[in-house]
C-alpha cells in the first residue's frame, strides 16, 4: 500500500518524467519512431509517457533512458529547476515503481552539470526488478552501497549477495536485476557515473 506522501507525489513526478523525456528527445532531434526503434518500447507507450498519461514501470523507463543516452536517474530531474549545487531534503520527490513497489529518490542536485548522480532506493520485501538493457551508447558505471537489509544483484550471469554496508561496483553494459529475498525492506544508495568522452566510446 502506498504511503500518503508517495501517492500524492506520483501525479507530479509523472508530469516531470513526461517533460523530461520530451525535452531530451527534442534535444537529440529524435522522432518518436526513432526512439521506439532504439529502445524497444512501442511508439504509443512513449507517446503516453510524454503526455503524462501513463504510469510507466522502472523497466520501461530504463529502456527509454538508454535510448536517450542518459541514466534512469536523469528522467526524474525537474527540467524547469535552475541548476543548483545544493540538494535539499524537501526538494526530493519519491517515485514508486507500479510493478515492483520499489521507491526511489534522486539525492543529487537537479540539472547540476556533473557526471555523477546519487539515488536512494528502498526495495520491498520479496520484490525483484530486472533491467533488460545491455550495451549502451555512452559508458556508465554504477556502485551499489547497502544501507540496511540485504539484496541480490545479478549482473549478466553473475549474482552478488550484499548486506549492510557492502558496496558493489559495476559497469552498466549487460542486463541487471535486483532482488530482496528477505521479509524486510532493503535500502541502498546507487551512485552512477556517466562517461561521455570519445575515449570511453572507443573502448566498447
KOLDRENTOR-461914 format. One record per residue (C-alpha): residue in three letters; z, y, x; residue number from 0. Coordinates in nm, 3 decimals. Layout:
BEGIN
NODE; ALA; Z; Y; X; NUM
...
END
This chain:
BEGIN
NODE; UNK; 0.000; 0.000; 0.000; 0
NODE; UNK; -0.092; 0.344; 0.132; 1
NODE; UNK; 0.186; 0.586; 0.212; 2
NODE; UNK; 0.157; 0.918; 0.031; 3
NODE; UNK; 0.063; 1.124; 0.338; 4
NODE; UNK; -0.224; 0.895; 0.434; 5
NODE; UNK; -0.350; 0.869; 0.076; 6
NODE; UNK; -0.353; 1.249; 0.043; 7
NODE; UNK; -0.534; 1.292; 0.375; 8
NODE; UNK; -0.811; 1.039; 0.302; 9
NODE; UNK; -1.044; 1.266; 0.096; 10
NODE; UNK; -1.013; 1.546; 0.352; 11
NODE; UNK; -1.080; 1.325; 0.651; 12
NODE; UNK; -1.377; 1.158; 0.478; 13
NODE; UNK; -1.526; 1.506; 0.438; 14
NODE; UNK; -1.454; 1.572; 0.806; 15
NODE; UNK; -1.629; 1.249; 0.907; 16
NODE; UNK; -1.927; 1.342; 0.686; 17
NODE; UNK; -1.960; 1.682; 0.850; 18
NODE; UNK; -1.920; 1.537; 1.198; 19
NODE; UNK; -2.186; 1.267; 1.155; 20
NODE; UNK; -2.433; 1.520; 1.010; 21
NODE; UNK; -2.371; 1.763; 1.296; 22
NODE; UNK; -2.403; 1.502; 1.570; 23
NODE; UNK; -2.722; 1.359; 1.421; 24
NODE; UNK; -2.869; 1.708; 1.382; 25
NODE; UNK; -2.783; 1.796; 1.743; 26
NODE; UNK; -2.979; 1.490; 1.856; 27
NODE; UNK; -3.275; 1.574; 1.633; 28
NODE; UNK; -3.245; 1.226; 1.485; 29
NODE; UNK; -3.361; 1.130; 1.136; 30
NODE; UNK; -3.159; 0.907; 0.905; 31
NODE; UNK; -3.416; 0.632; 0.955; 32
NODE; UNK; -3.395; 0.660; 1.333; 33
NODE; UNK; -3.016; 0.643; 1.332; 34
NODE; UNK; -3.019; 0.350; 1.090; 35
NODE; UNK; -3.255; 0.157; 1.316; 36
NODE; UNK; -3.047; 0.233; 1.624; 37
NODE; UNK; -2.703; 0.146; 1.489; 38
NODE; UNK; -2.788; -0.136; 1.244; 39
NODE; UNK; -2.636; 0.045; 0.947; 40
NODE; UNK; -2.852; 0.100; 0.640; 41
NODE; UNK; -3.006; 0.441; 0.577; 42
NODE; UNK; -2.843; 0.454; 0.235; 43
NODE; UNK; -2.496; 0.387; 0.381; 44
NODE; UNK; -2.536; 0.658; 0.645; 45
NODE; UNK; -2.653; 0.899; 0.375; 46
NODE; UNK; -2.344; 0.819; 0.166; 47
NODE; UNK; -2.120; 0.874; 0.468; 48
NODE; UNK; -2.286; 1.210; 0.543; 49
NODE; UNK; -2.234; 1.323; 0.184; 50
NODE; UNK; -1.871; 1.216; 0.185; 51
NODE; UNK; -1.940; 0.972; -0.099; 52
NODE; UNK; -1.829; 0.659; 0.085; 53
NODE; UNK; -1.509; 0.535; 0.245; 54
NODE; UNK; -1.667; 0.351; 0.539; 55
NODE; UNK; -1.480; 0.088; 0.735; 56
NODE; UNK; -1.390; 0.124; 1.102; 57
NODE; UNK; -1.661; -0.130; 1.187; 58
NODE; UNK; -1.932; 0.075; 1.013; 59
NODE; UNK; -1.812; 0.400; 1.171; 60
NODE; UNK; -1.804; 0.240; 1.516; 61
NODE; UNK; -2.168; 0.134; 1.476; 62
NODE; UNK; -2.267; 0.485; 1.370; 63
NODE; UNK; -2.074; 0.637; 1.662; 64
NODE; UNK; -2.252; 0.404; 1.904; 65
NODE; UNK; -2.589; 0.504; 1.760; 66
NODE; UNK; -2.498; 0.869; 1.812; 67
NODE; UNK; -2.385; 0.806; 2.169; 68
NODE; UNK; -2.021; 0.904; 2.112; 69
NODE; UNK; -1.688; 0.727; 2.084; 70
NODE; UNK; -1.541; 0.630; 1.747; 71
NODE; UNK; -1.270; 0.891; 1.803; 72
NODE; UNK; -1.535; 1.166; 1.817; 73
NODE; UNK; -1.618; 1.112; 1.448; 74
NODE; UNK; -1.267; 1.220; 1.346; 75
NODE; UNK; -1.272; 1.560; 1.518; 76
NODE; UNK; -1.286; 1.867; 1.295; 77
NODE; UNK; -1.626; 2.026; 1.370; 78
NODE; UNK; -1.507; 2.361; 1.231; 79
NODE; UNK; -1.198; 2.382; 1.454; 80
NODE; UNK; -1.204; 2.611; 1.756; 81
NODE; UNK; -1.166; 2.436; 2.091; 82
NODE; UNK; -0.802; 2.448; 2.195; 83
NODE; UNK; -0.634; 2.275; 2.490; 84
NODE; UNK; -0.323; 2.208; 2.278; 85
NODE; UNK; -0.292; 1.950; 2.000; 86
NODE; UNK; 0.000; 1.989; 1.756; 87
NODE; UNK; 0.165; 1.711; 1.559; 88
NODE; UNK; 0.096; 1.878; 1.224; 89
NODE; UNK; -0.277; 1.907; 1.301; 90
NODE; UNK; -0.328; 1.530; 1.340; 91
NODE; UNK; -0.467; 1.374; 1.024; 92
NODE; UNK; -0.418; 0.997; 0.985; 93
NODE; UNK; -0.705; 0.778; 0.867; 94
NODE; UNK; -0.665; 0.432; 0.717; 95
NODE; UNK; -0.936; 0.167; 0.754; 96
NODE; UNK; -1.008; 0.048; 0.397; 97
NODE; UNK; -1.078; -0.307; 0.519; 98
NODE; UNK; -0.800; -0.391; 0.767; 99
NODE; UNK; -0.545; -0.127; 0.666; 100
NODE; UNK; -0.501; -0.008; 1.024; 101
NODE; UNK; -0.411; 0.359; 1.066; 102
NODE; UNK; -0.539; 0.581; 1.346; 103
NODE; UNK; -0.474; 0.941; 1.454; 104
NODE; UNK; -0.660; 1.141; 1.715; 105
NODE; UNK; -0.398; 1.274; 1.957; 106
NODE; UNK; -0.627; 1.472; 2.188; 107
NODE; UNK; -0.716; 1.834; 2.107; 108
NODE; UNK; -1.026; 1.853; 1.885; 109
NODE; UNK; -1.353; 1.980; 2.035; 110
NODE; UNK; -1.200; 2.044; 2.377; 111
NODE; UNK; -1.461; 1.971; 2.648; 112
NODE; UNK; -1.303; 1.666; 2.809; 113
NODE; UNK; -1.441; 1.316; 2.879; 114
NODE; UNK; -1.100; 1.170; 2.779; 115
NODE; UNK; -0.977; 1.105; 2.426; 116
NODE; UNK; -0.639; 0.967; 2.320; 117
NODE; UNK; -0.585; 0.786; 1.989; 118
NODE; UNK; -0.277; 0.630; 1.830; 119
NODE; UNK; -0.332; 0.312; 1.625; 120
NODE; UNK; -0.097; 0.113; 1.402; 121
NODE; UNK; -0.229; -0.237; 1.329; 122
NODE; UNK; -0.057; -0.401; 1.029; 123
NODE; UNK; 0.095; -0.748; 1.043; 124
NODE; UNK; -0.175; -1.014; 1.023; 125
NODE; UNK; -0.461; -0.762; 1.049; 126
NODE; UNK; -0.780; -0.803; 1.252; 127
NODE; UNK; -1.057; -0.556; 1.337; 128
NODE; UNK; -1.376; -0.675; 1.508; 129
NODE; UNK; -1.625; -0.426; 1.651; 130
NODE; UNK; -1.971; -0.576; 1.692; 131
NODE; UNK; -2.136; -0.318; 1.917; 132
NODE; UNK; -2.230; -0.431; 2.267; 133
NODE; UNK; -2.420; -0.228; 2.528; 134
NODE; UNK; -2.430; 0.150; 2.477; 135
NODE; UNK; -2.649; 0.439; 2.587; 136
NODE; UNK; -2.352; 0.601; 2.763; 137
NODE; UNK; -2.080; 0.439; 2.972; 138
NODE; UNK; -1.740; 0.423; 2.801; 139
NODE; UNK; -1.416; 0.292; 2.946; 140
NODE; UNK; -1.106; 0.226; 2.741; 141
NODE; UNK; -0.742; 0.141; 2.806; 142
NODE; UNK; -0.502; -0.005; 2.551; 143
NODE; UNK; -0.132; 0.071; 2.601; 144
NODE; UNK; 0.102; -0.114; 2.363; 145
NODE; UNK; 0.398; 0.092; 2.241; 146
NODE; UNK; 0.562; -0.160; 2.010; 147
NODE; UNK; 0.488; -0.510; 1.886; 148
NODE; UNK; 0.211; -0.729; 2.025; 149
NODE; UNK; -0.165; -0.765; 1.981; 150
NODE; UNK; -0.454; -0.981; 2.092; 151
NODE; UNK; -0.761; -0.808; 2.231; 152
NODE; UNK; -1.079; -1.014; 2.262; 153
NODE; UNK; -1.349; -0.871; 2.487; 154
NODE; UNK; -1.660; -1.082; 2.460; 155
NODE; UNK; -1.531; -1.437; 2.503; 156
NODE; UNK; -1.204; -1.349; 2.680; 157
NODE; UNK; -0.878; -1.290; 2.488; 158
NODE; UNK; -0.583; -1.092; 2.625; 159
NODE; UNK; -0.235; -1.106; 2.469; 160
NODE; UNK; -0.047; -0.780; 2.505; 161
NODE; UNK; 0.319; -0.699; 2.431; 162
NODE; UNK; 0.544; -0.392; 2.462; 163
NODE; UNK; 0.438; -0.162; 2.746; 164
NODE; UNK; 0.142; -0.381; 2.853; 165
NODE; UNK; -0.183; -0.199; 2.931; 166
NODE; UNK; -0.538; -0.339; 2.933; 167
NODE; UNK; -0.839; -0.167; 3.093; 168
NODE; UNK; -1.191; -0.247; 2.974; 169
NODE; UNK; -1.546; -0.121; 2.956; 170
NODE; UNK; -1.697; -0.094; 2.609; 171
NODE; UNK; -2.012; -0.295; 2.671; 172
NODE; UNK; -1.960; -0.604; 2.454; 173
NODE; UNK; -1.810; -0.692; 2.113; 174
NODE; UNK; -1.435; -0.629; 2.093; 175
NODE; UNK; -1.172; -0.750; 1.846; 176
NODE; UNK; -0.808; -0.652; 1.787; 177
NODE; UNK; -0.566; -0.884; 1.610; 178
NODE; UNK; -0.198; -0.873; 1.517; 179
NODE; UNK; -0.073; -1.228; 1.459; 180
NODE; UNK; 0.288; -1.121; 1.407; 181
NODE; UNK; 0.483; -1.028; 1.094; 182
NODE; UNK; 0.543; -0.671; 1.208; 183
NODE; UNK; 0.306; -0.375; 1.261; 184
NODE; UNK; 0.196; -0.311; 1.617; 185
NODE; UNK; 0.148; 0.037; 1.758; 186
NODE; UNK; -0.068; 0.113; 2.059; 187
NODE; UNK; -0.237; 0.403; 2.235; 188
NODE; UNK; -0.610; 0.399; 2.307; 189
NODE; UNK; -0.740; 0.611; 2.595; 190
NODE; UNK; -1.120; 0.646; 2.602; 191
NODE; UNK; -1.321; 0.799; 2.886; 192
NODE; UNK; -1.693; 0.873; 2.843; 193
NODE; UNK; -1.918; 0.898; 3.148; 194
NODE; UNK; -2.248; 1.072; 3.071; 195
NODE; UNK; -2.358; 1.111; 3.433; 196
NODE; UNK; -2.706; 0.986; 3.531; 197
NODE; UNK; -2.542; 0.752; 3.783; 198
NODE; UNK; -2.349; 0.572; 3.508; 199
NODE; UNK; -2.671; 0.506; 3.318; 200
NODE; UNK; -2.841; 0.367; 3.628; 201
NODE; UNK; -2.555; 0.119; 3.676; 202
NODE; UNK; -2.630; -0.055; 3.346; 203
END
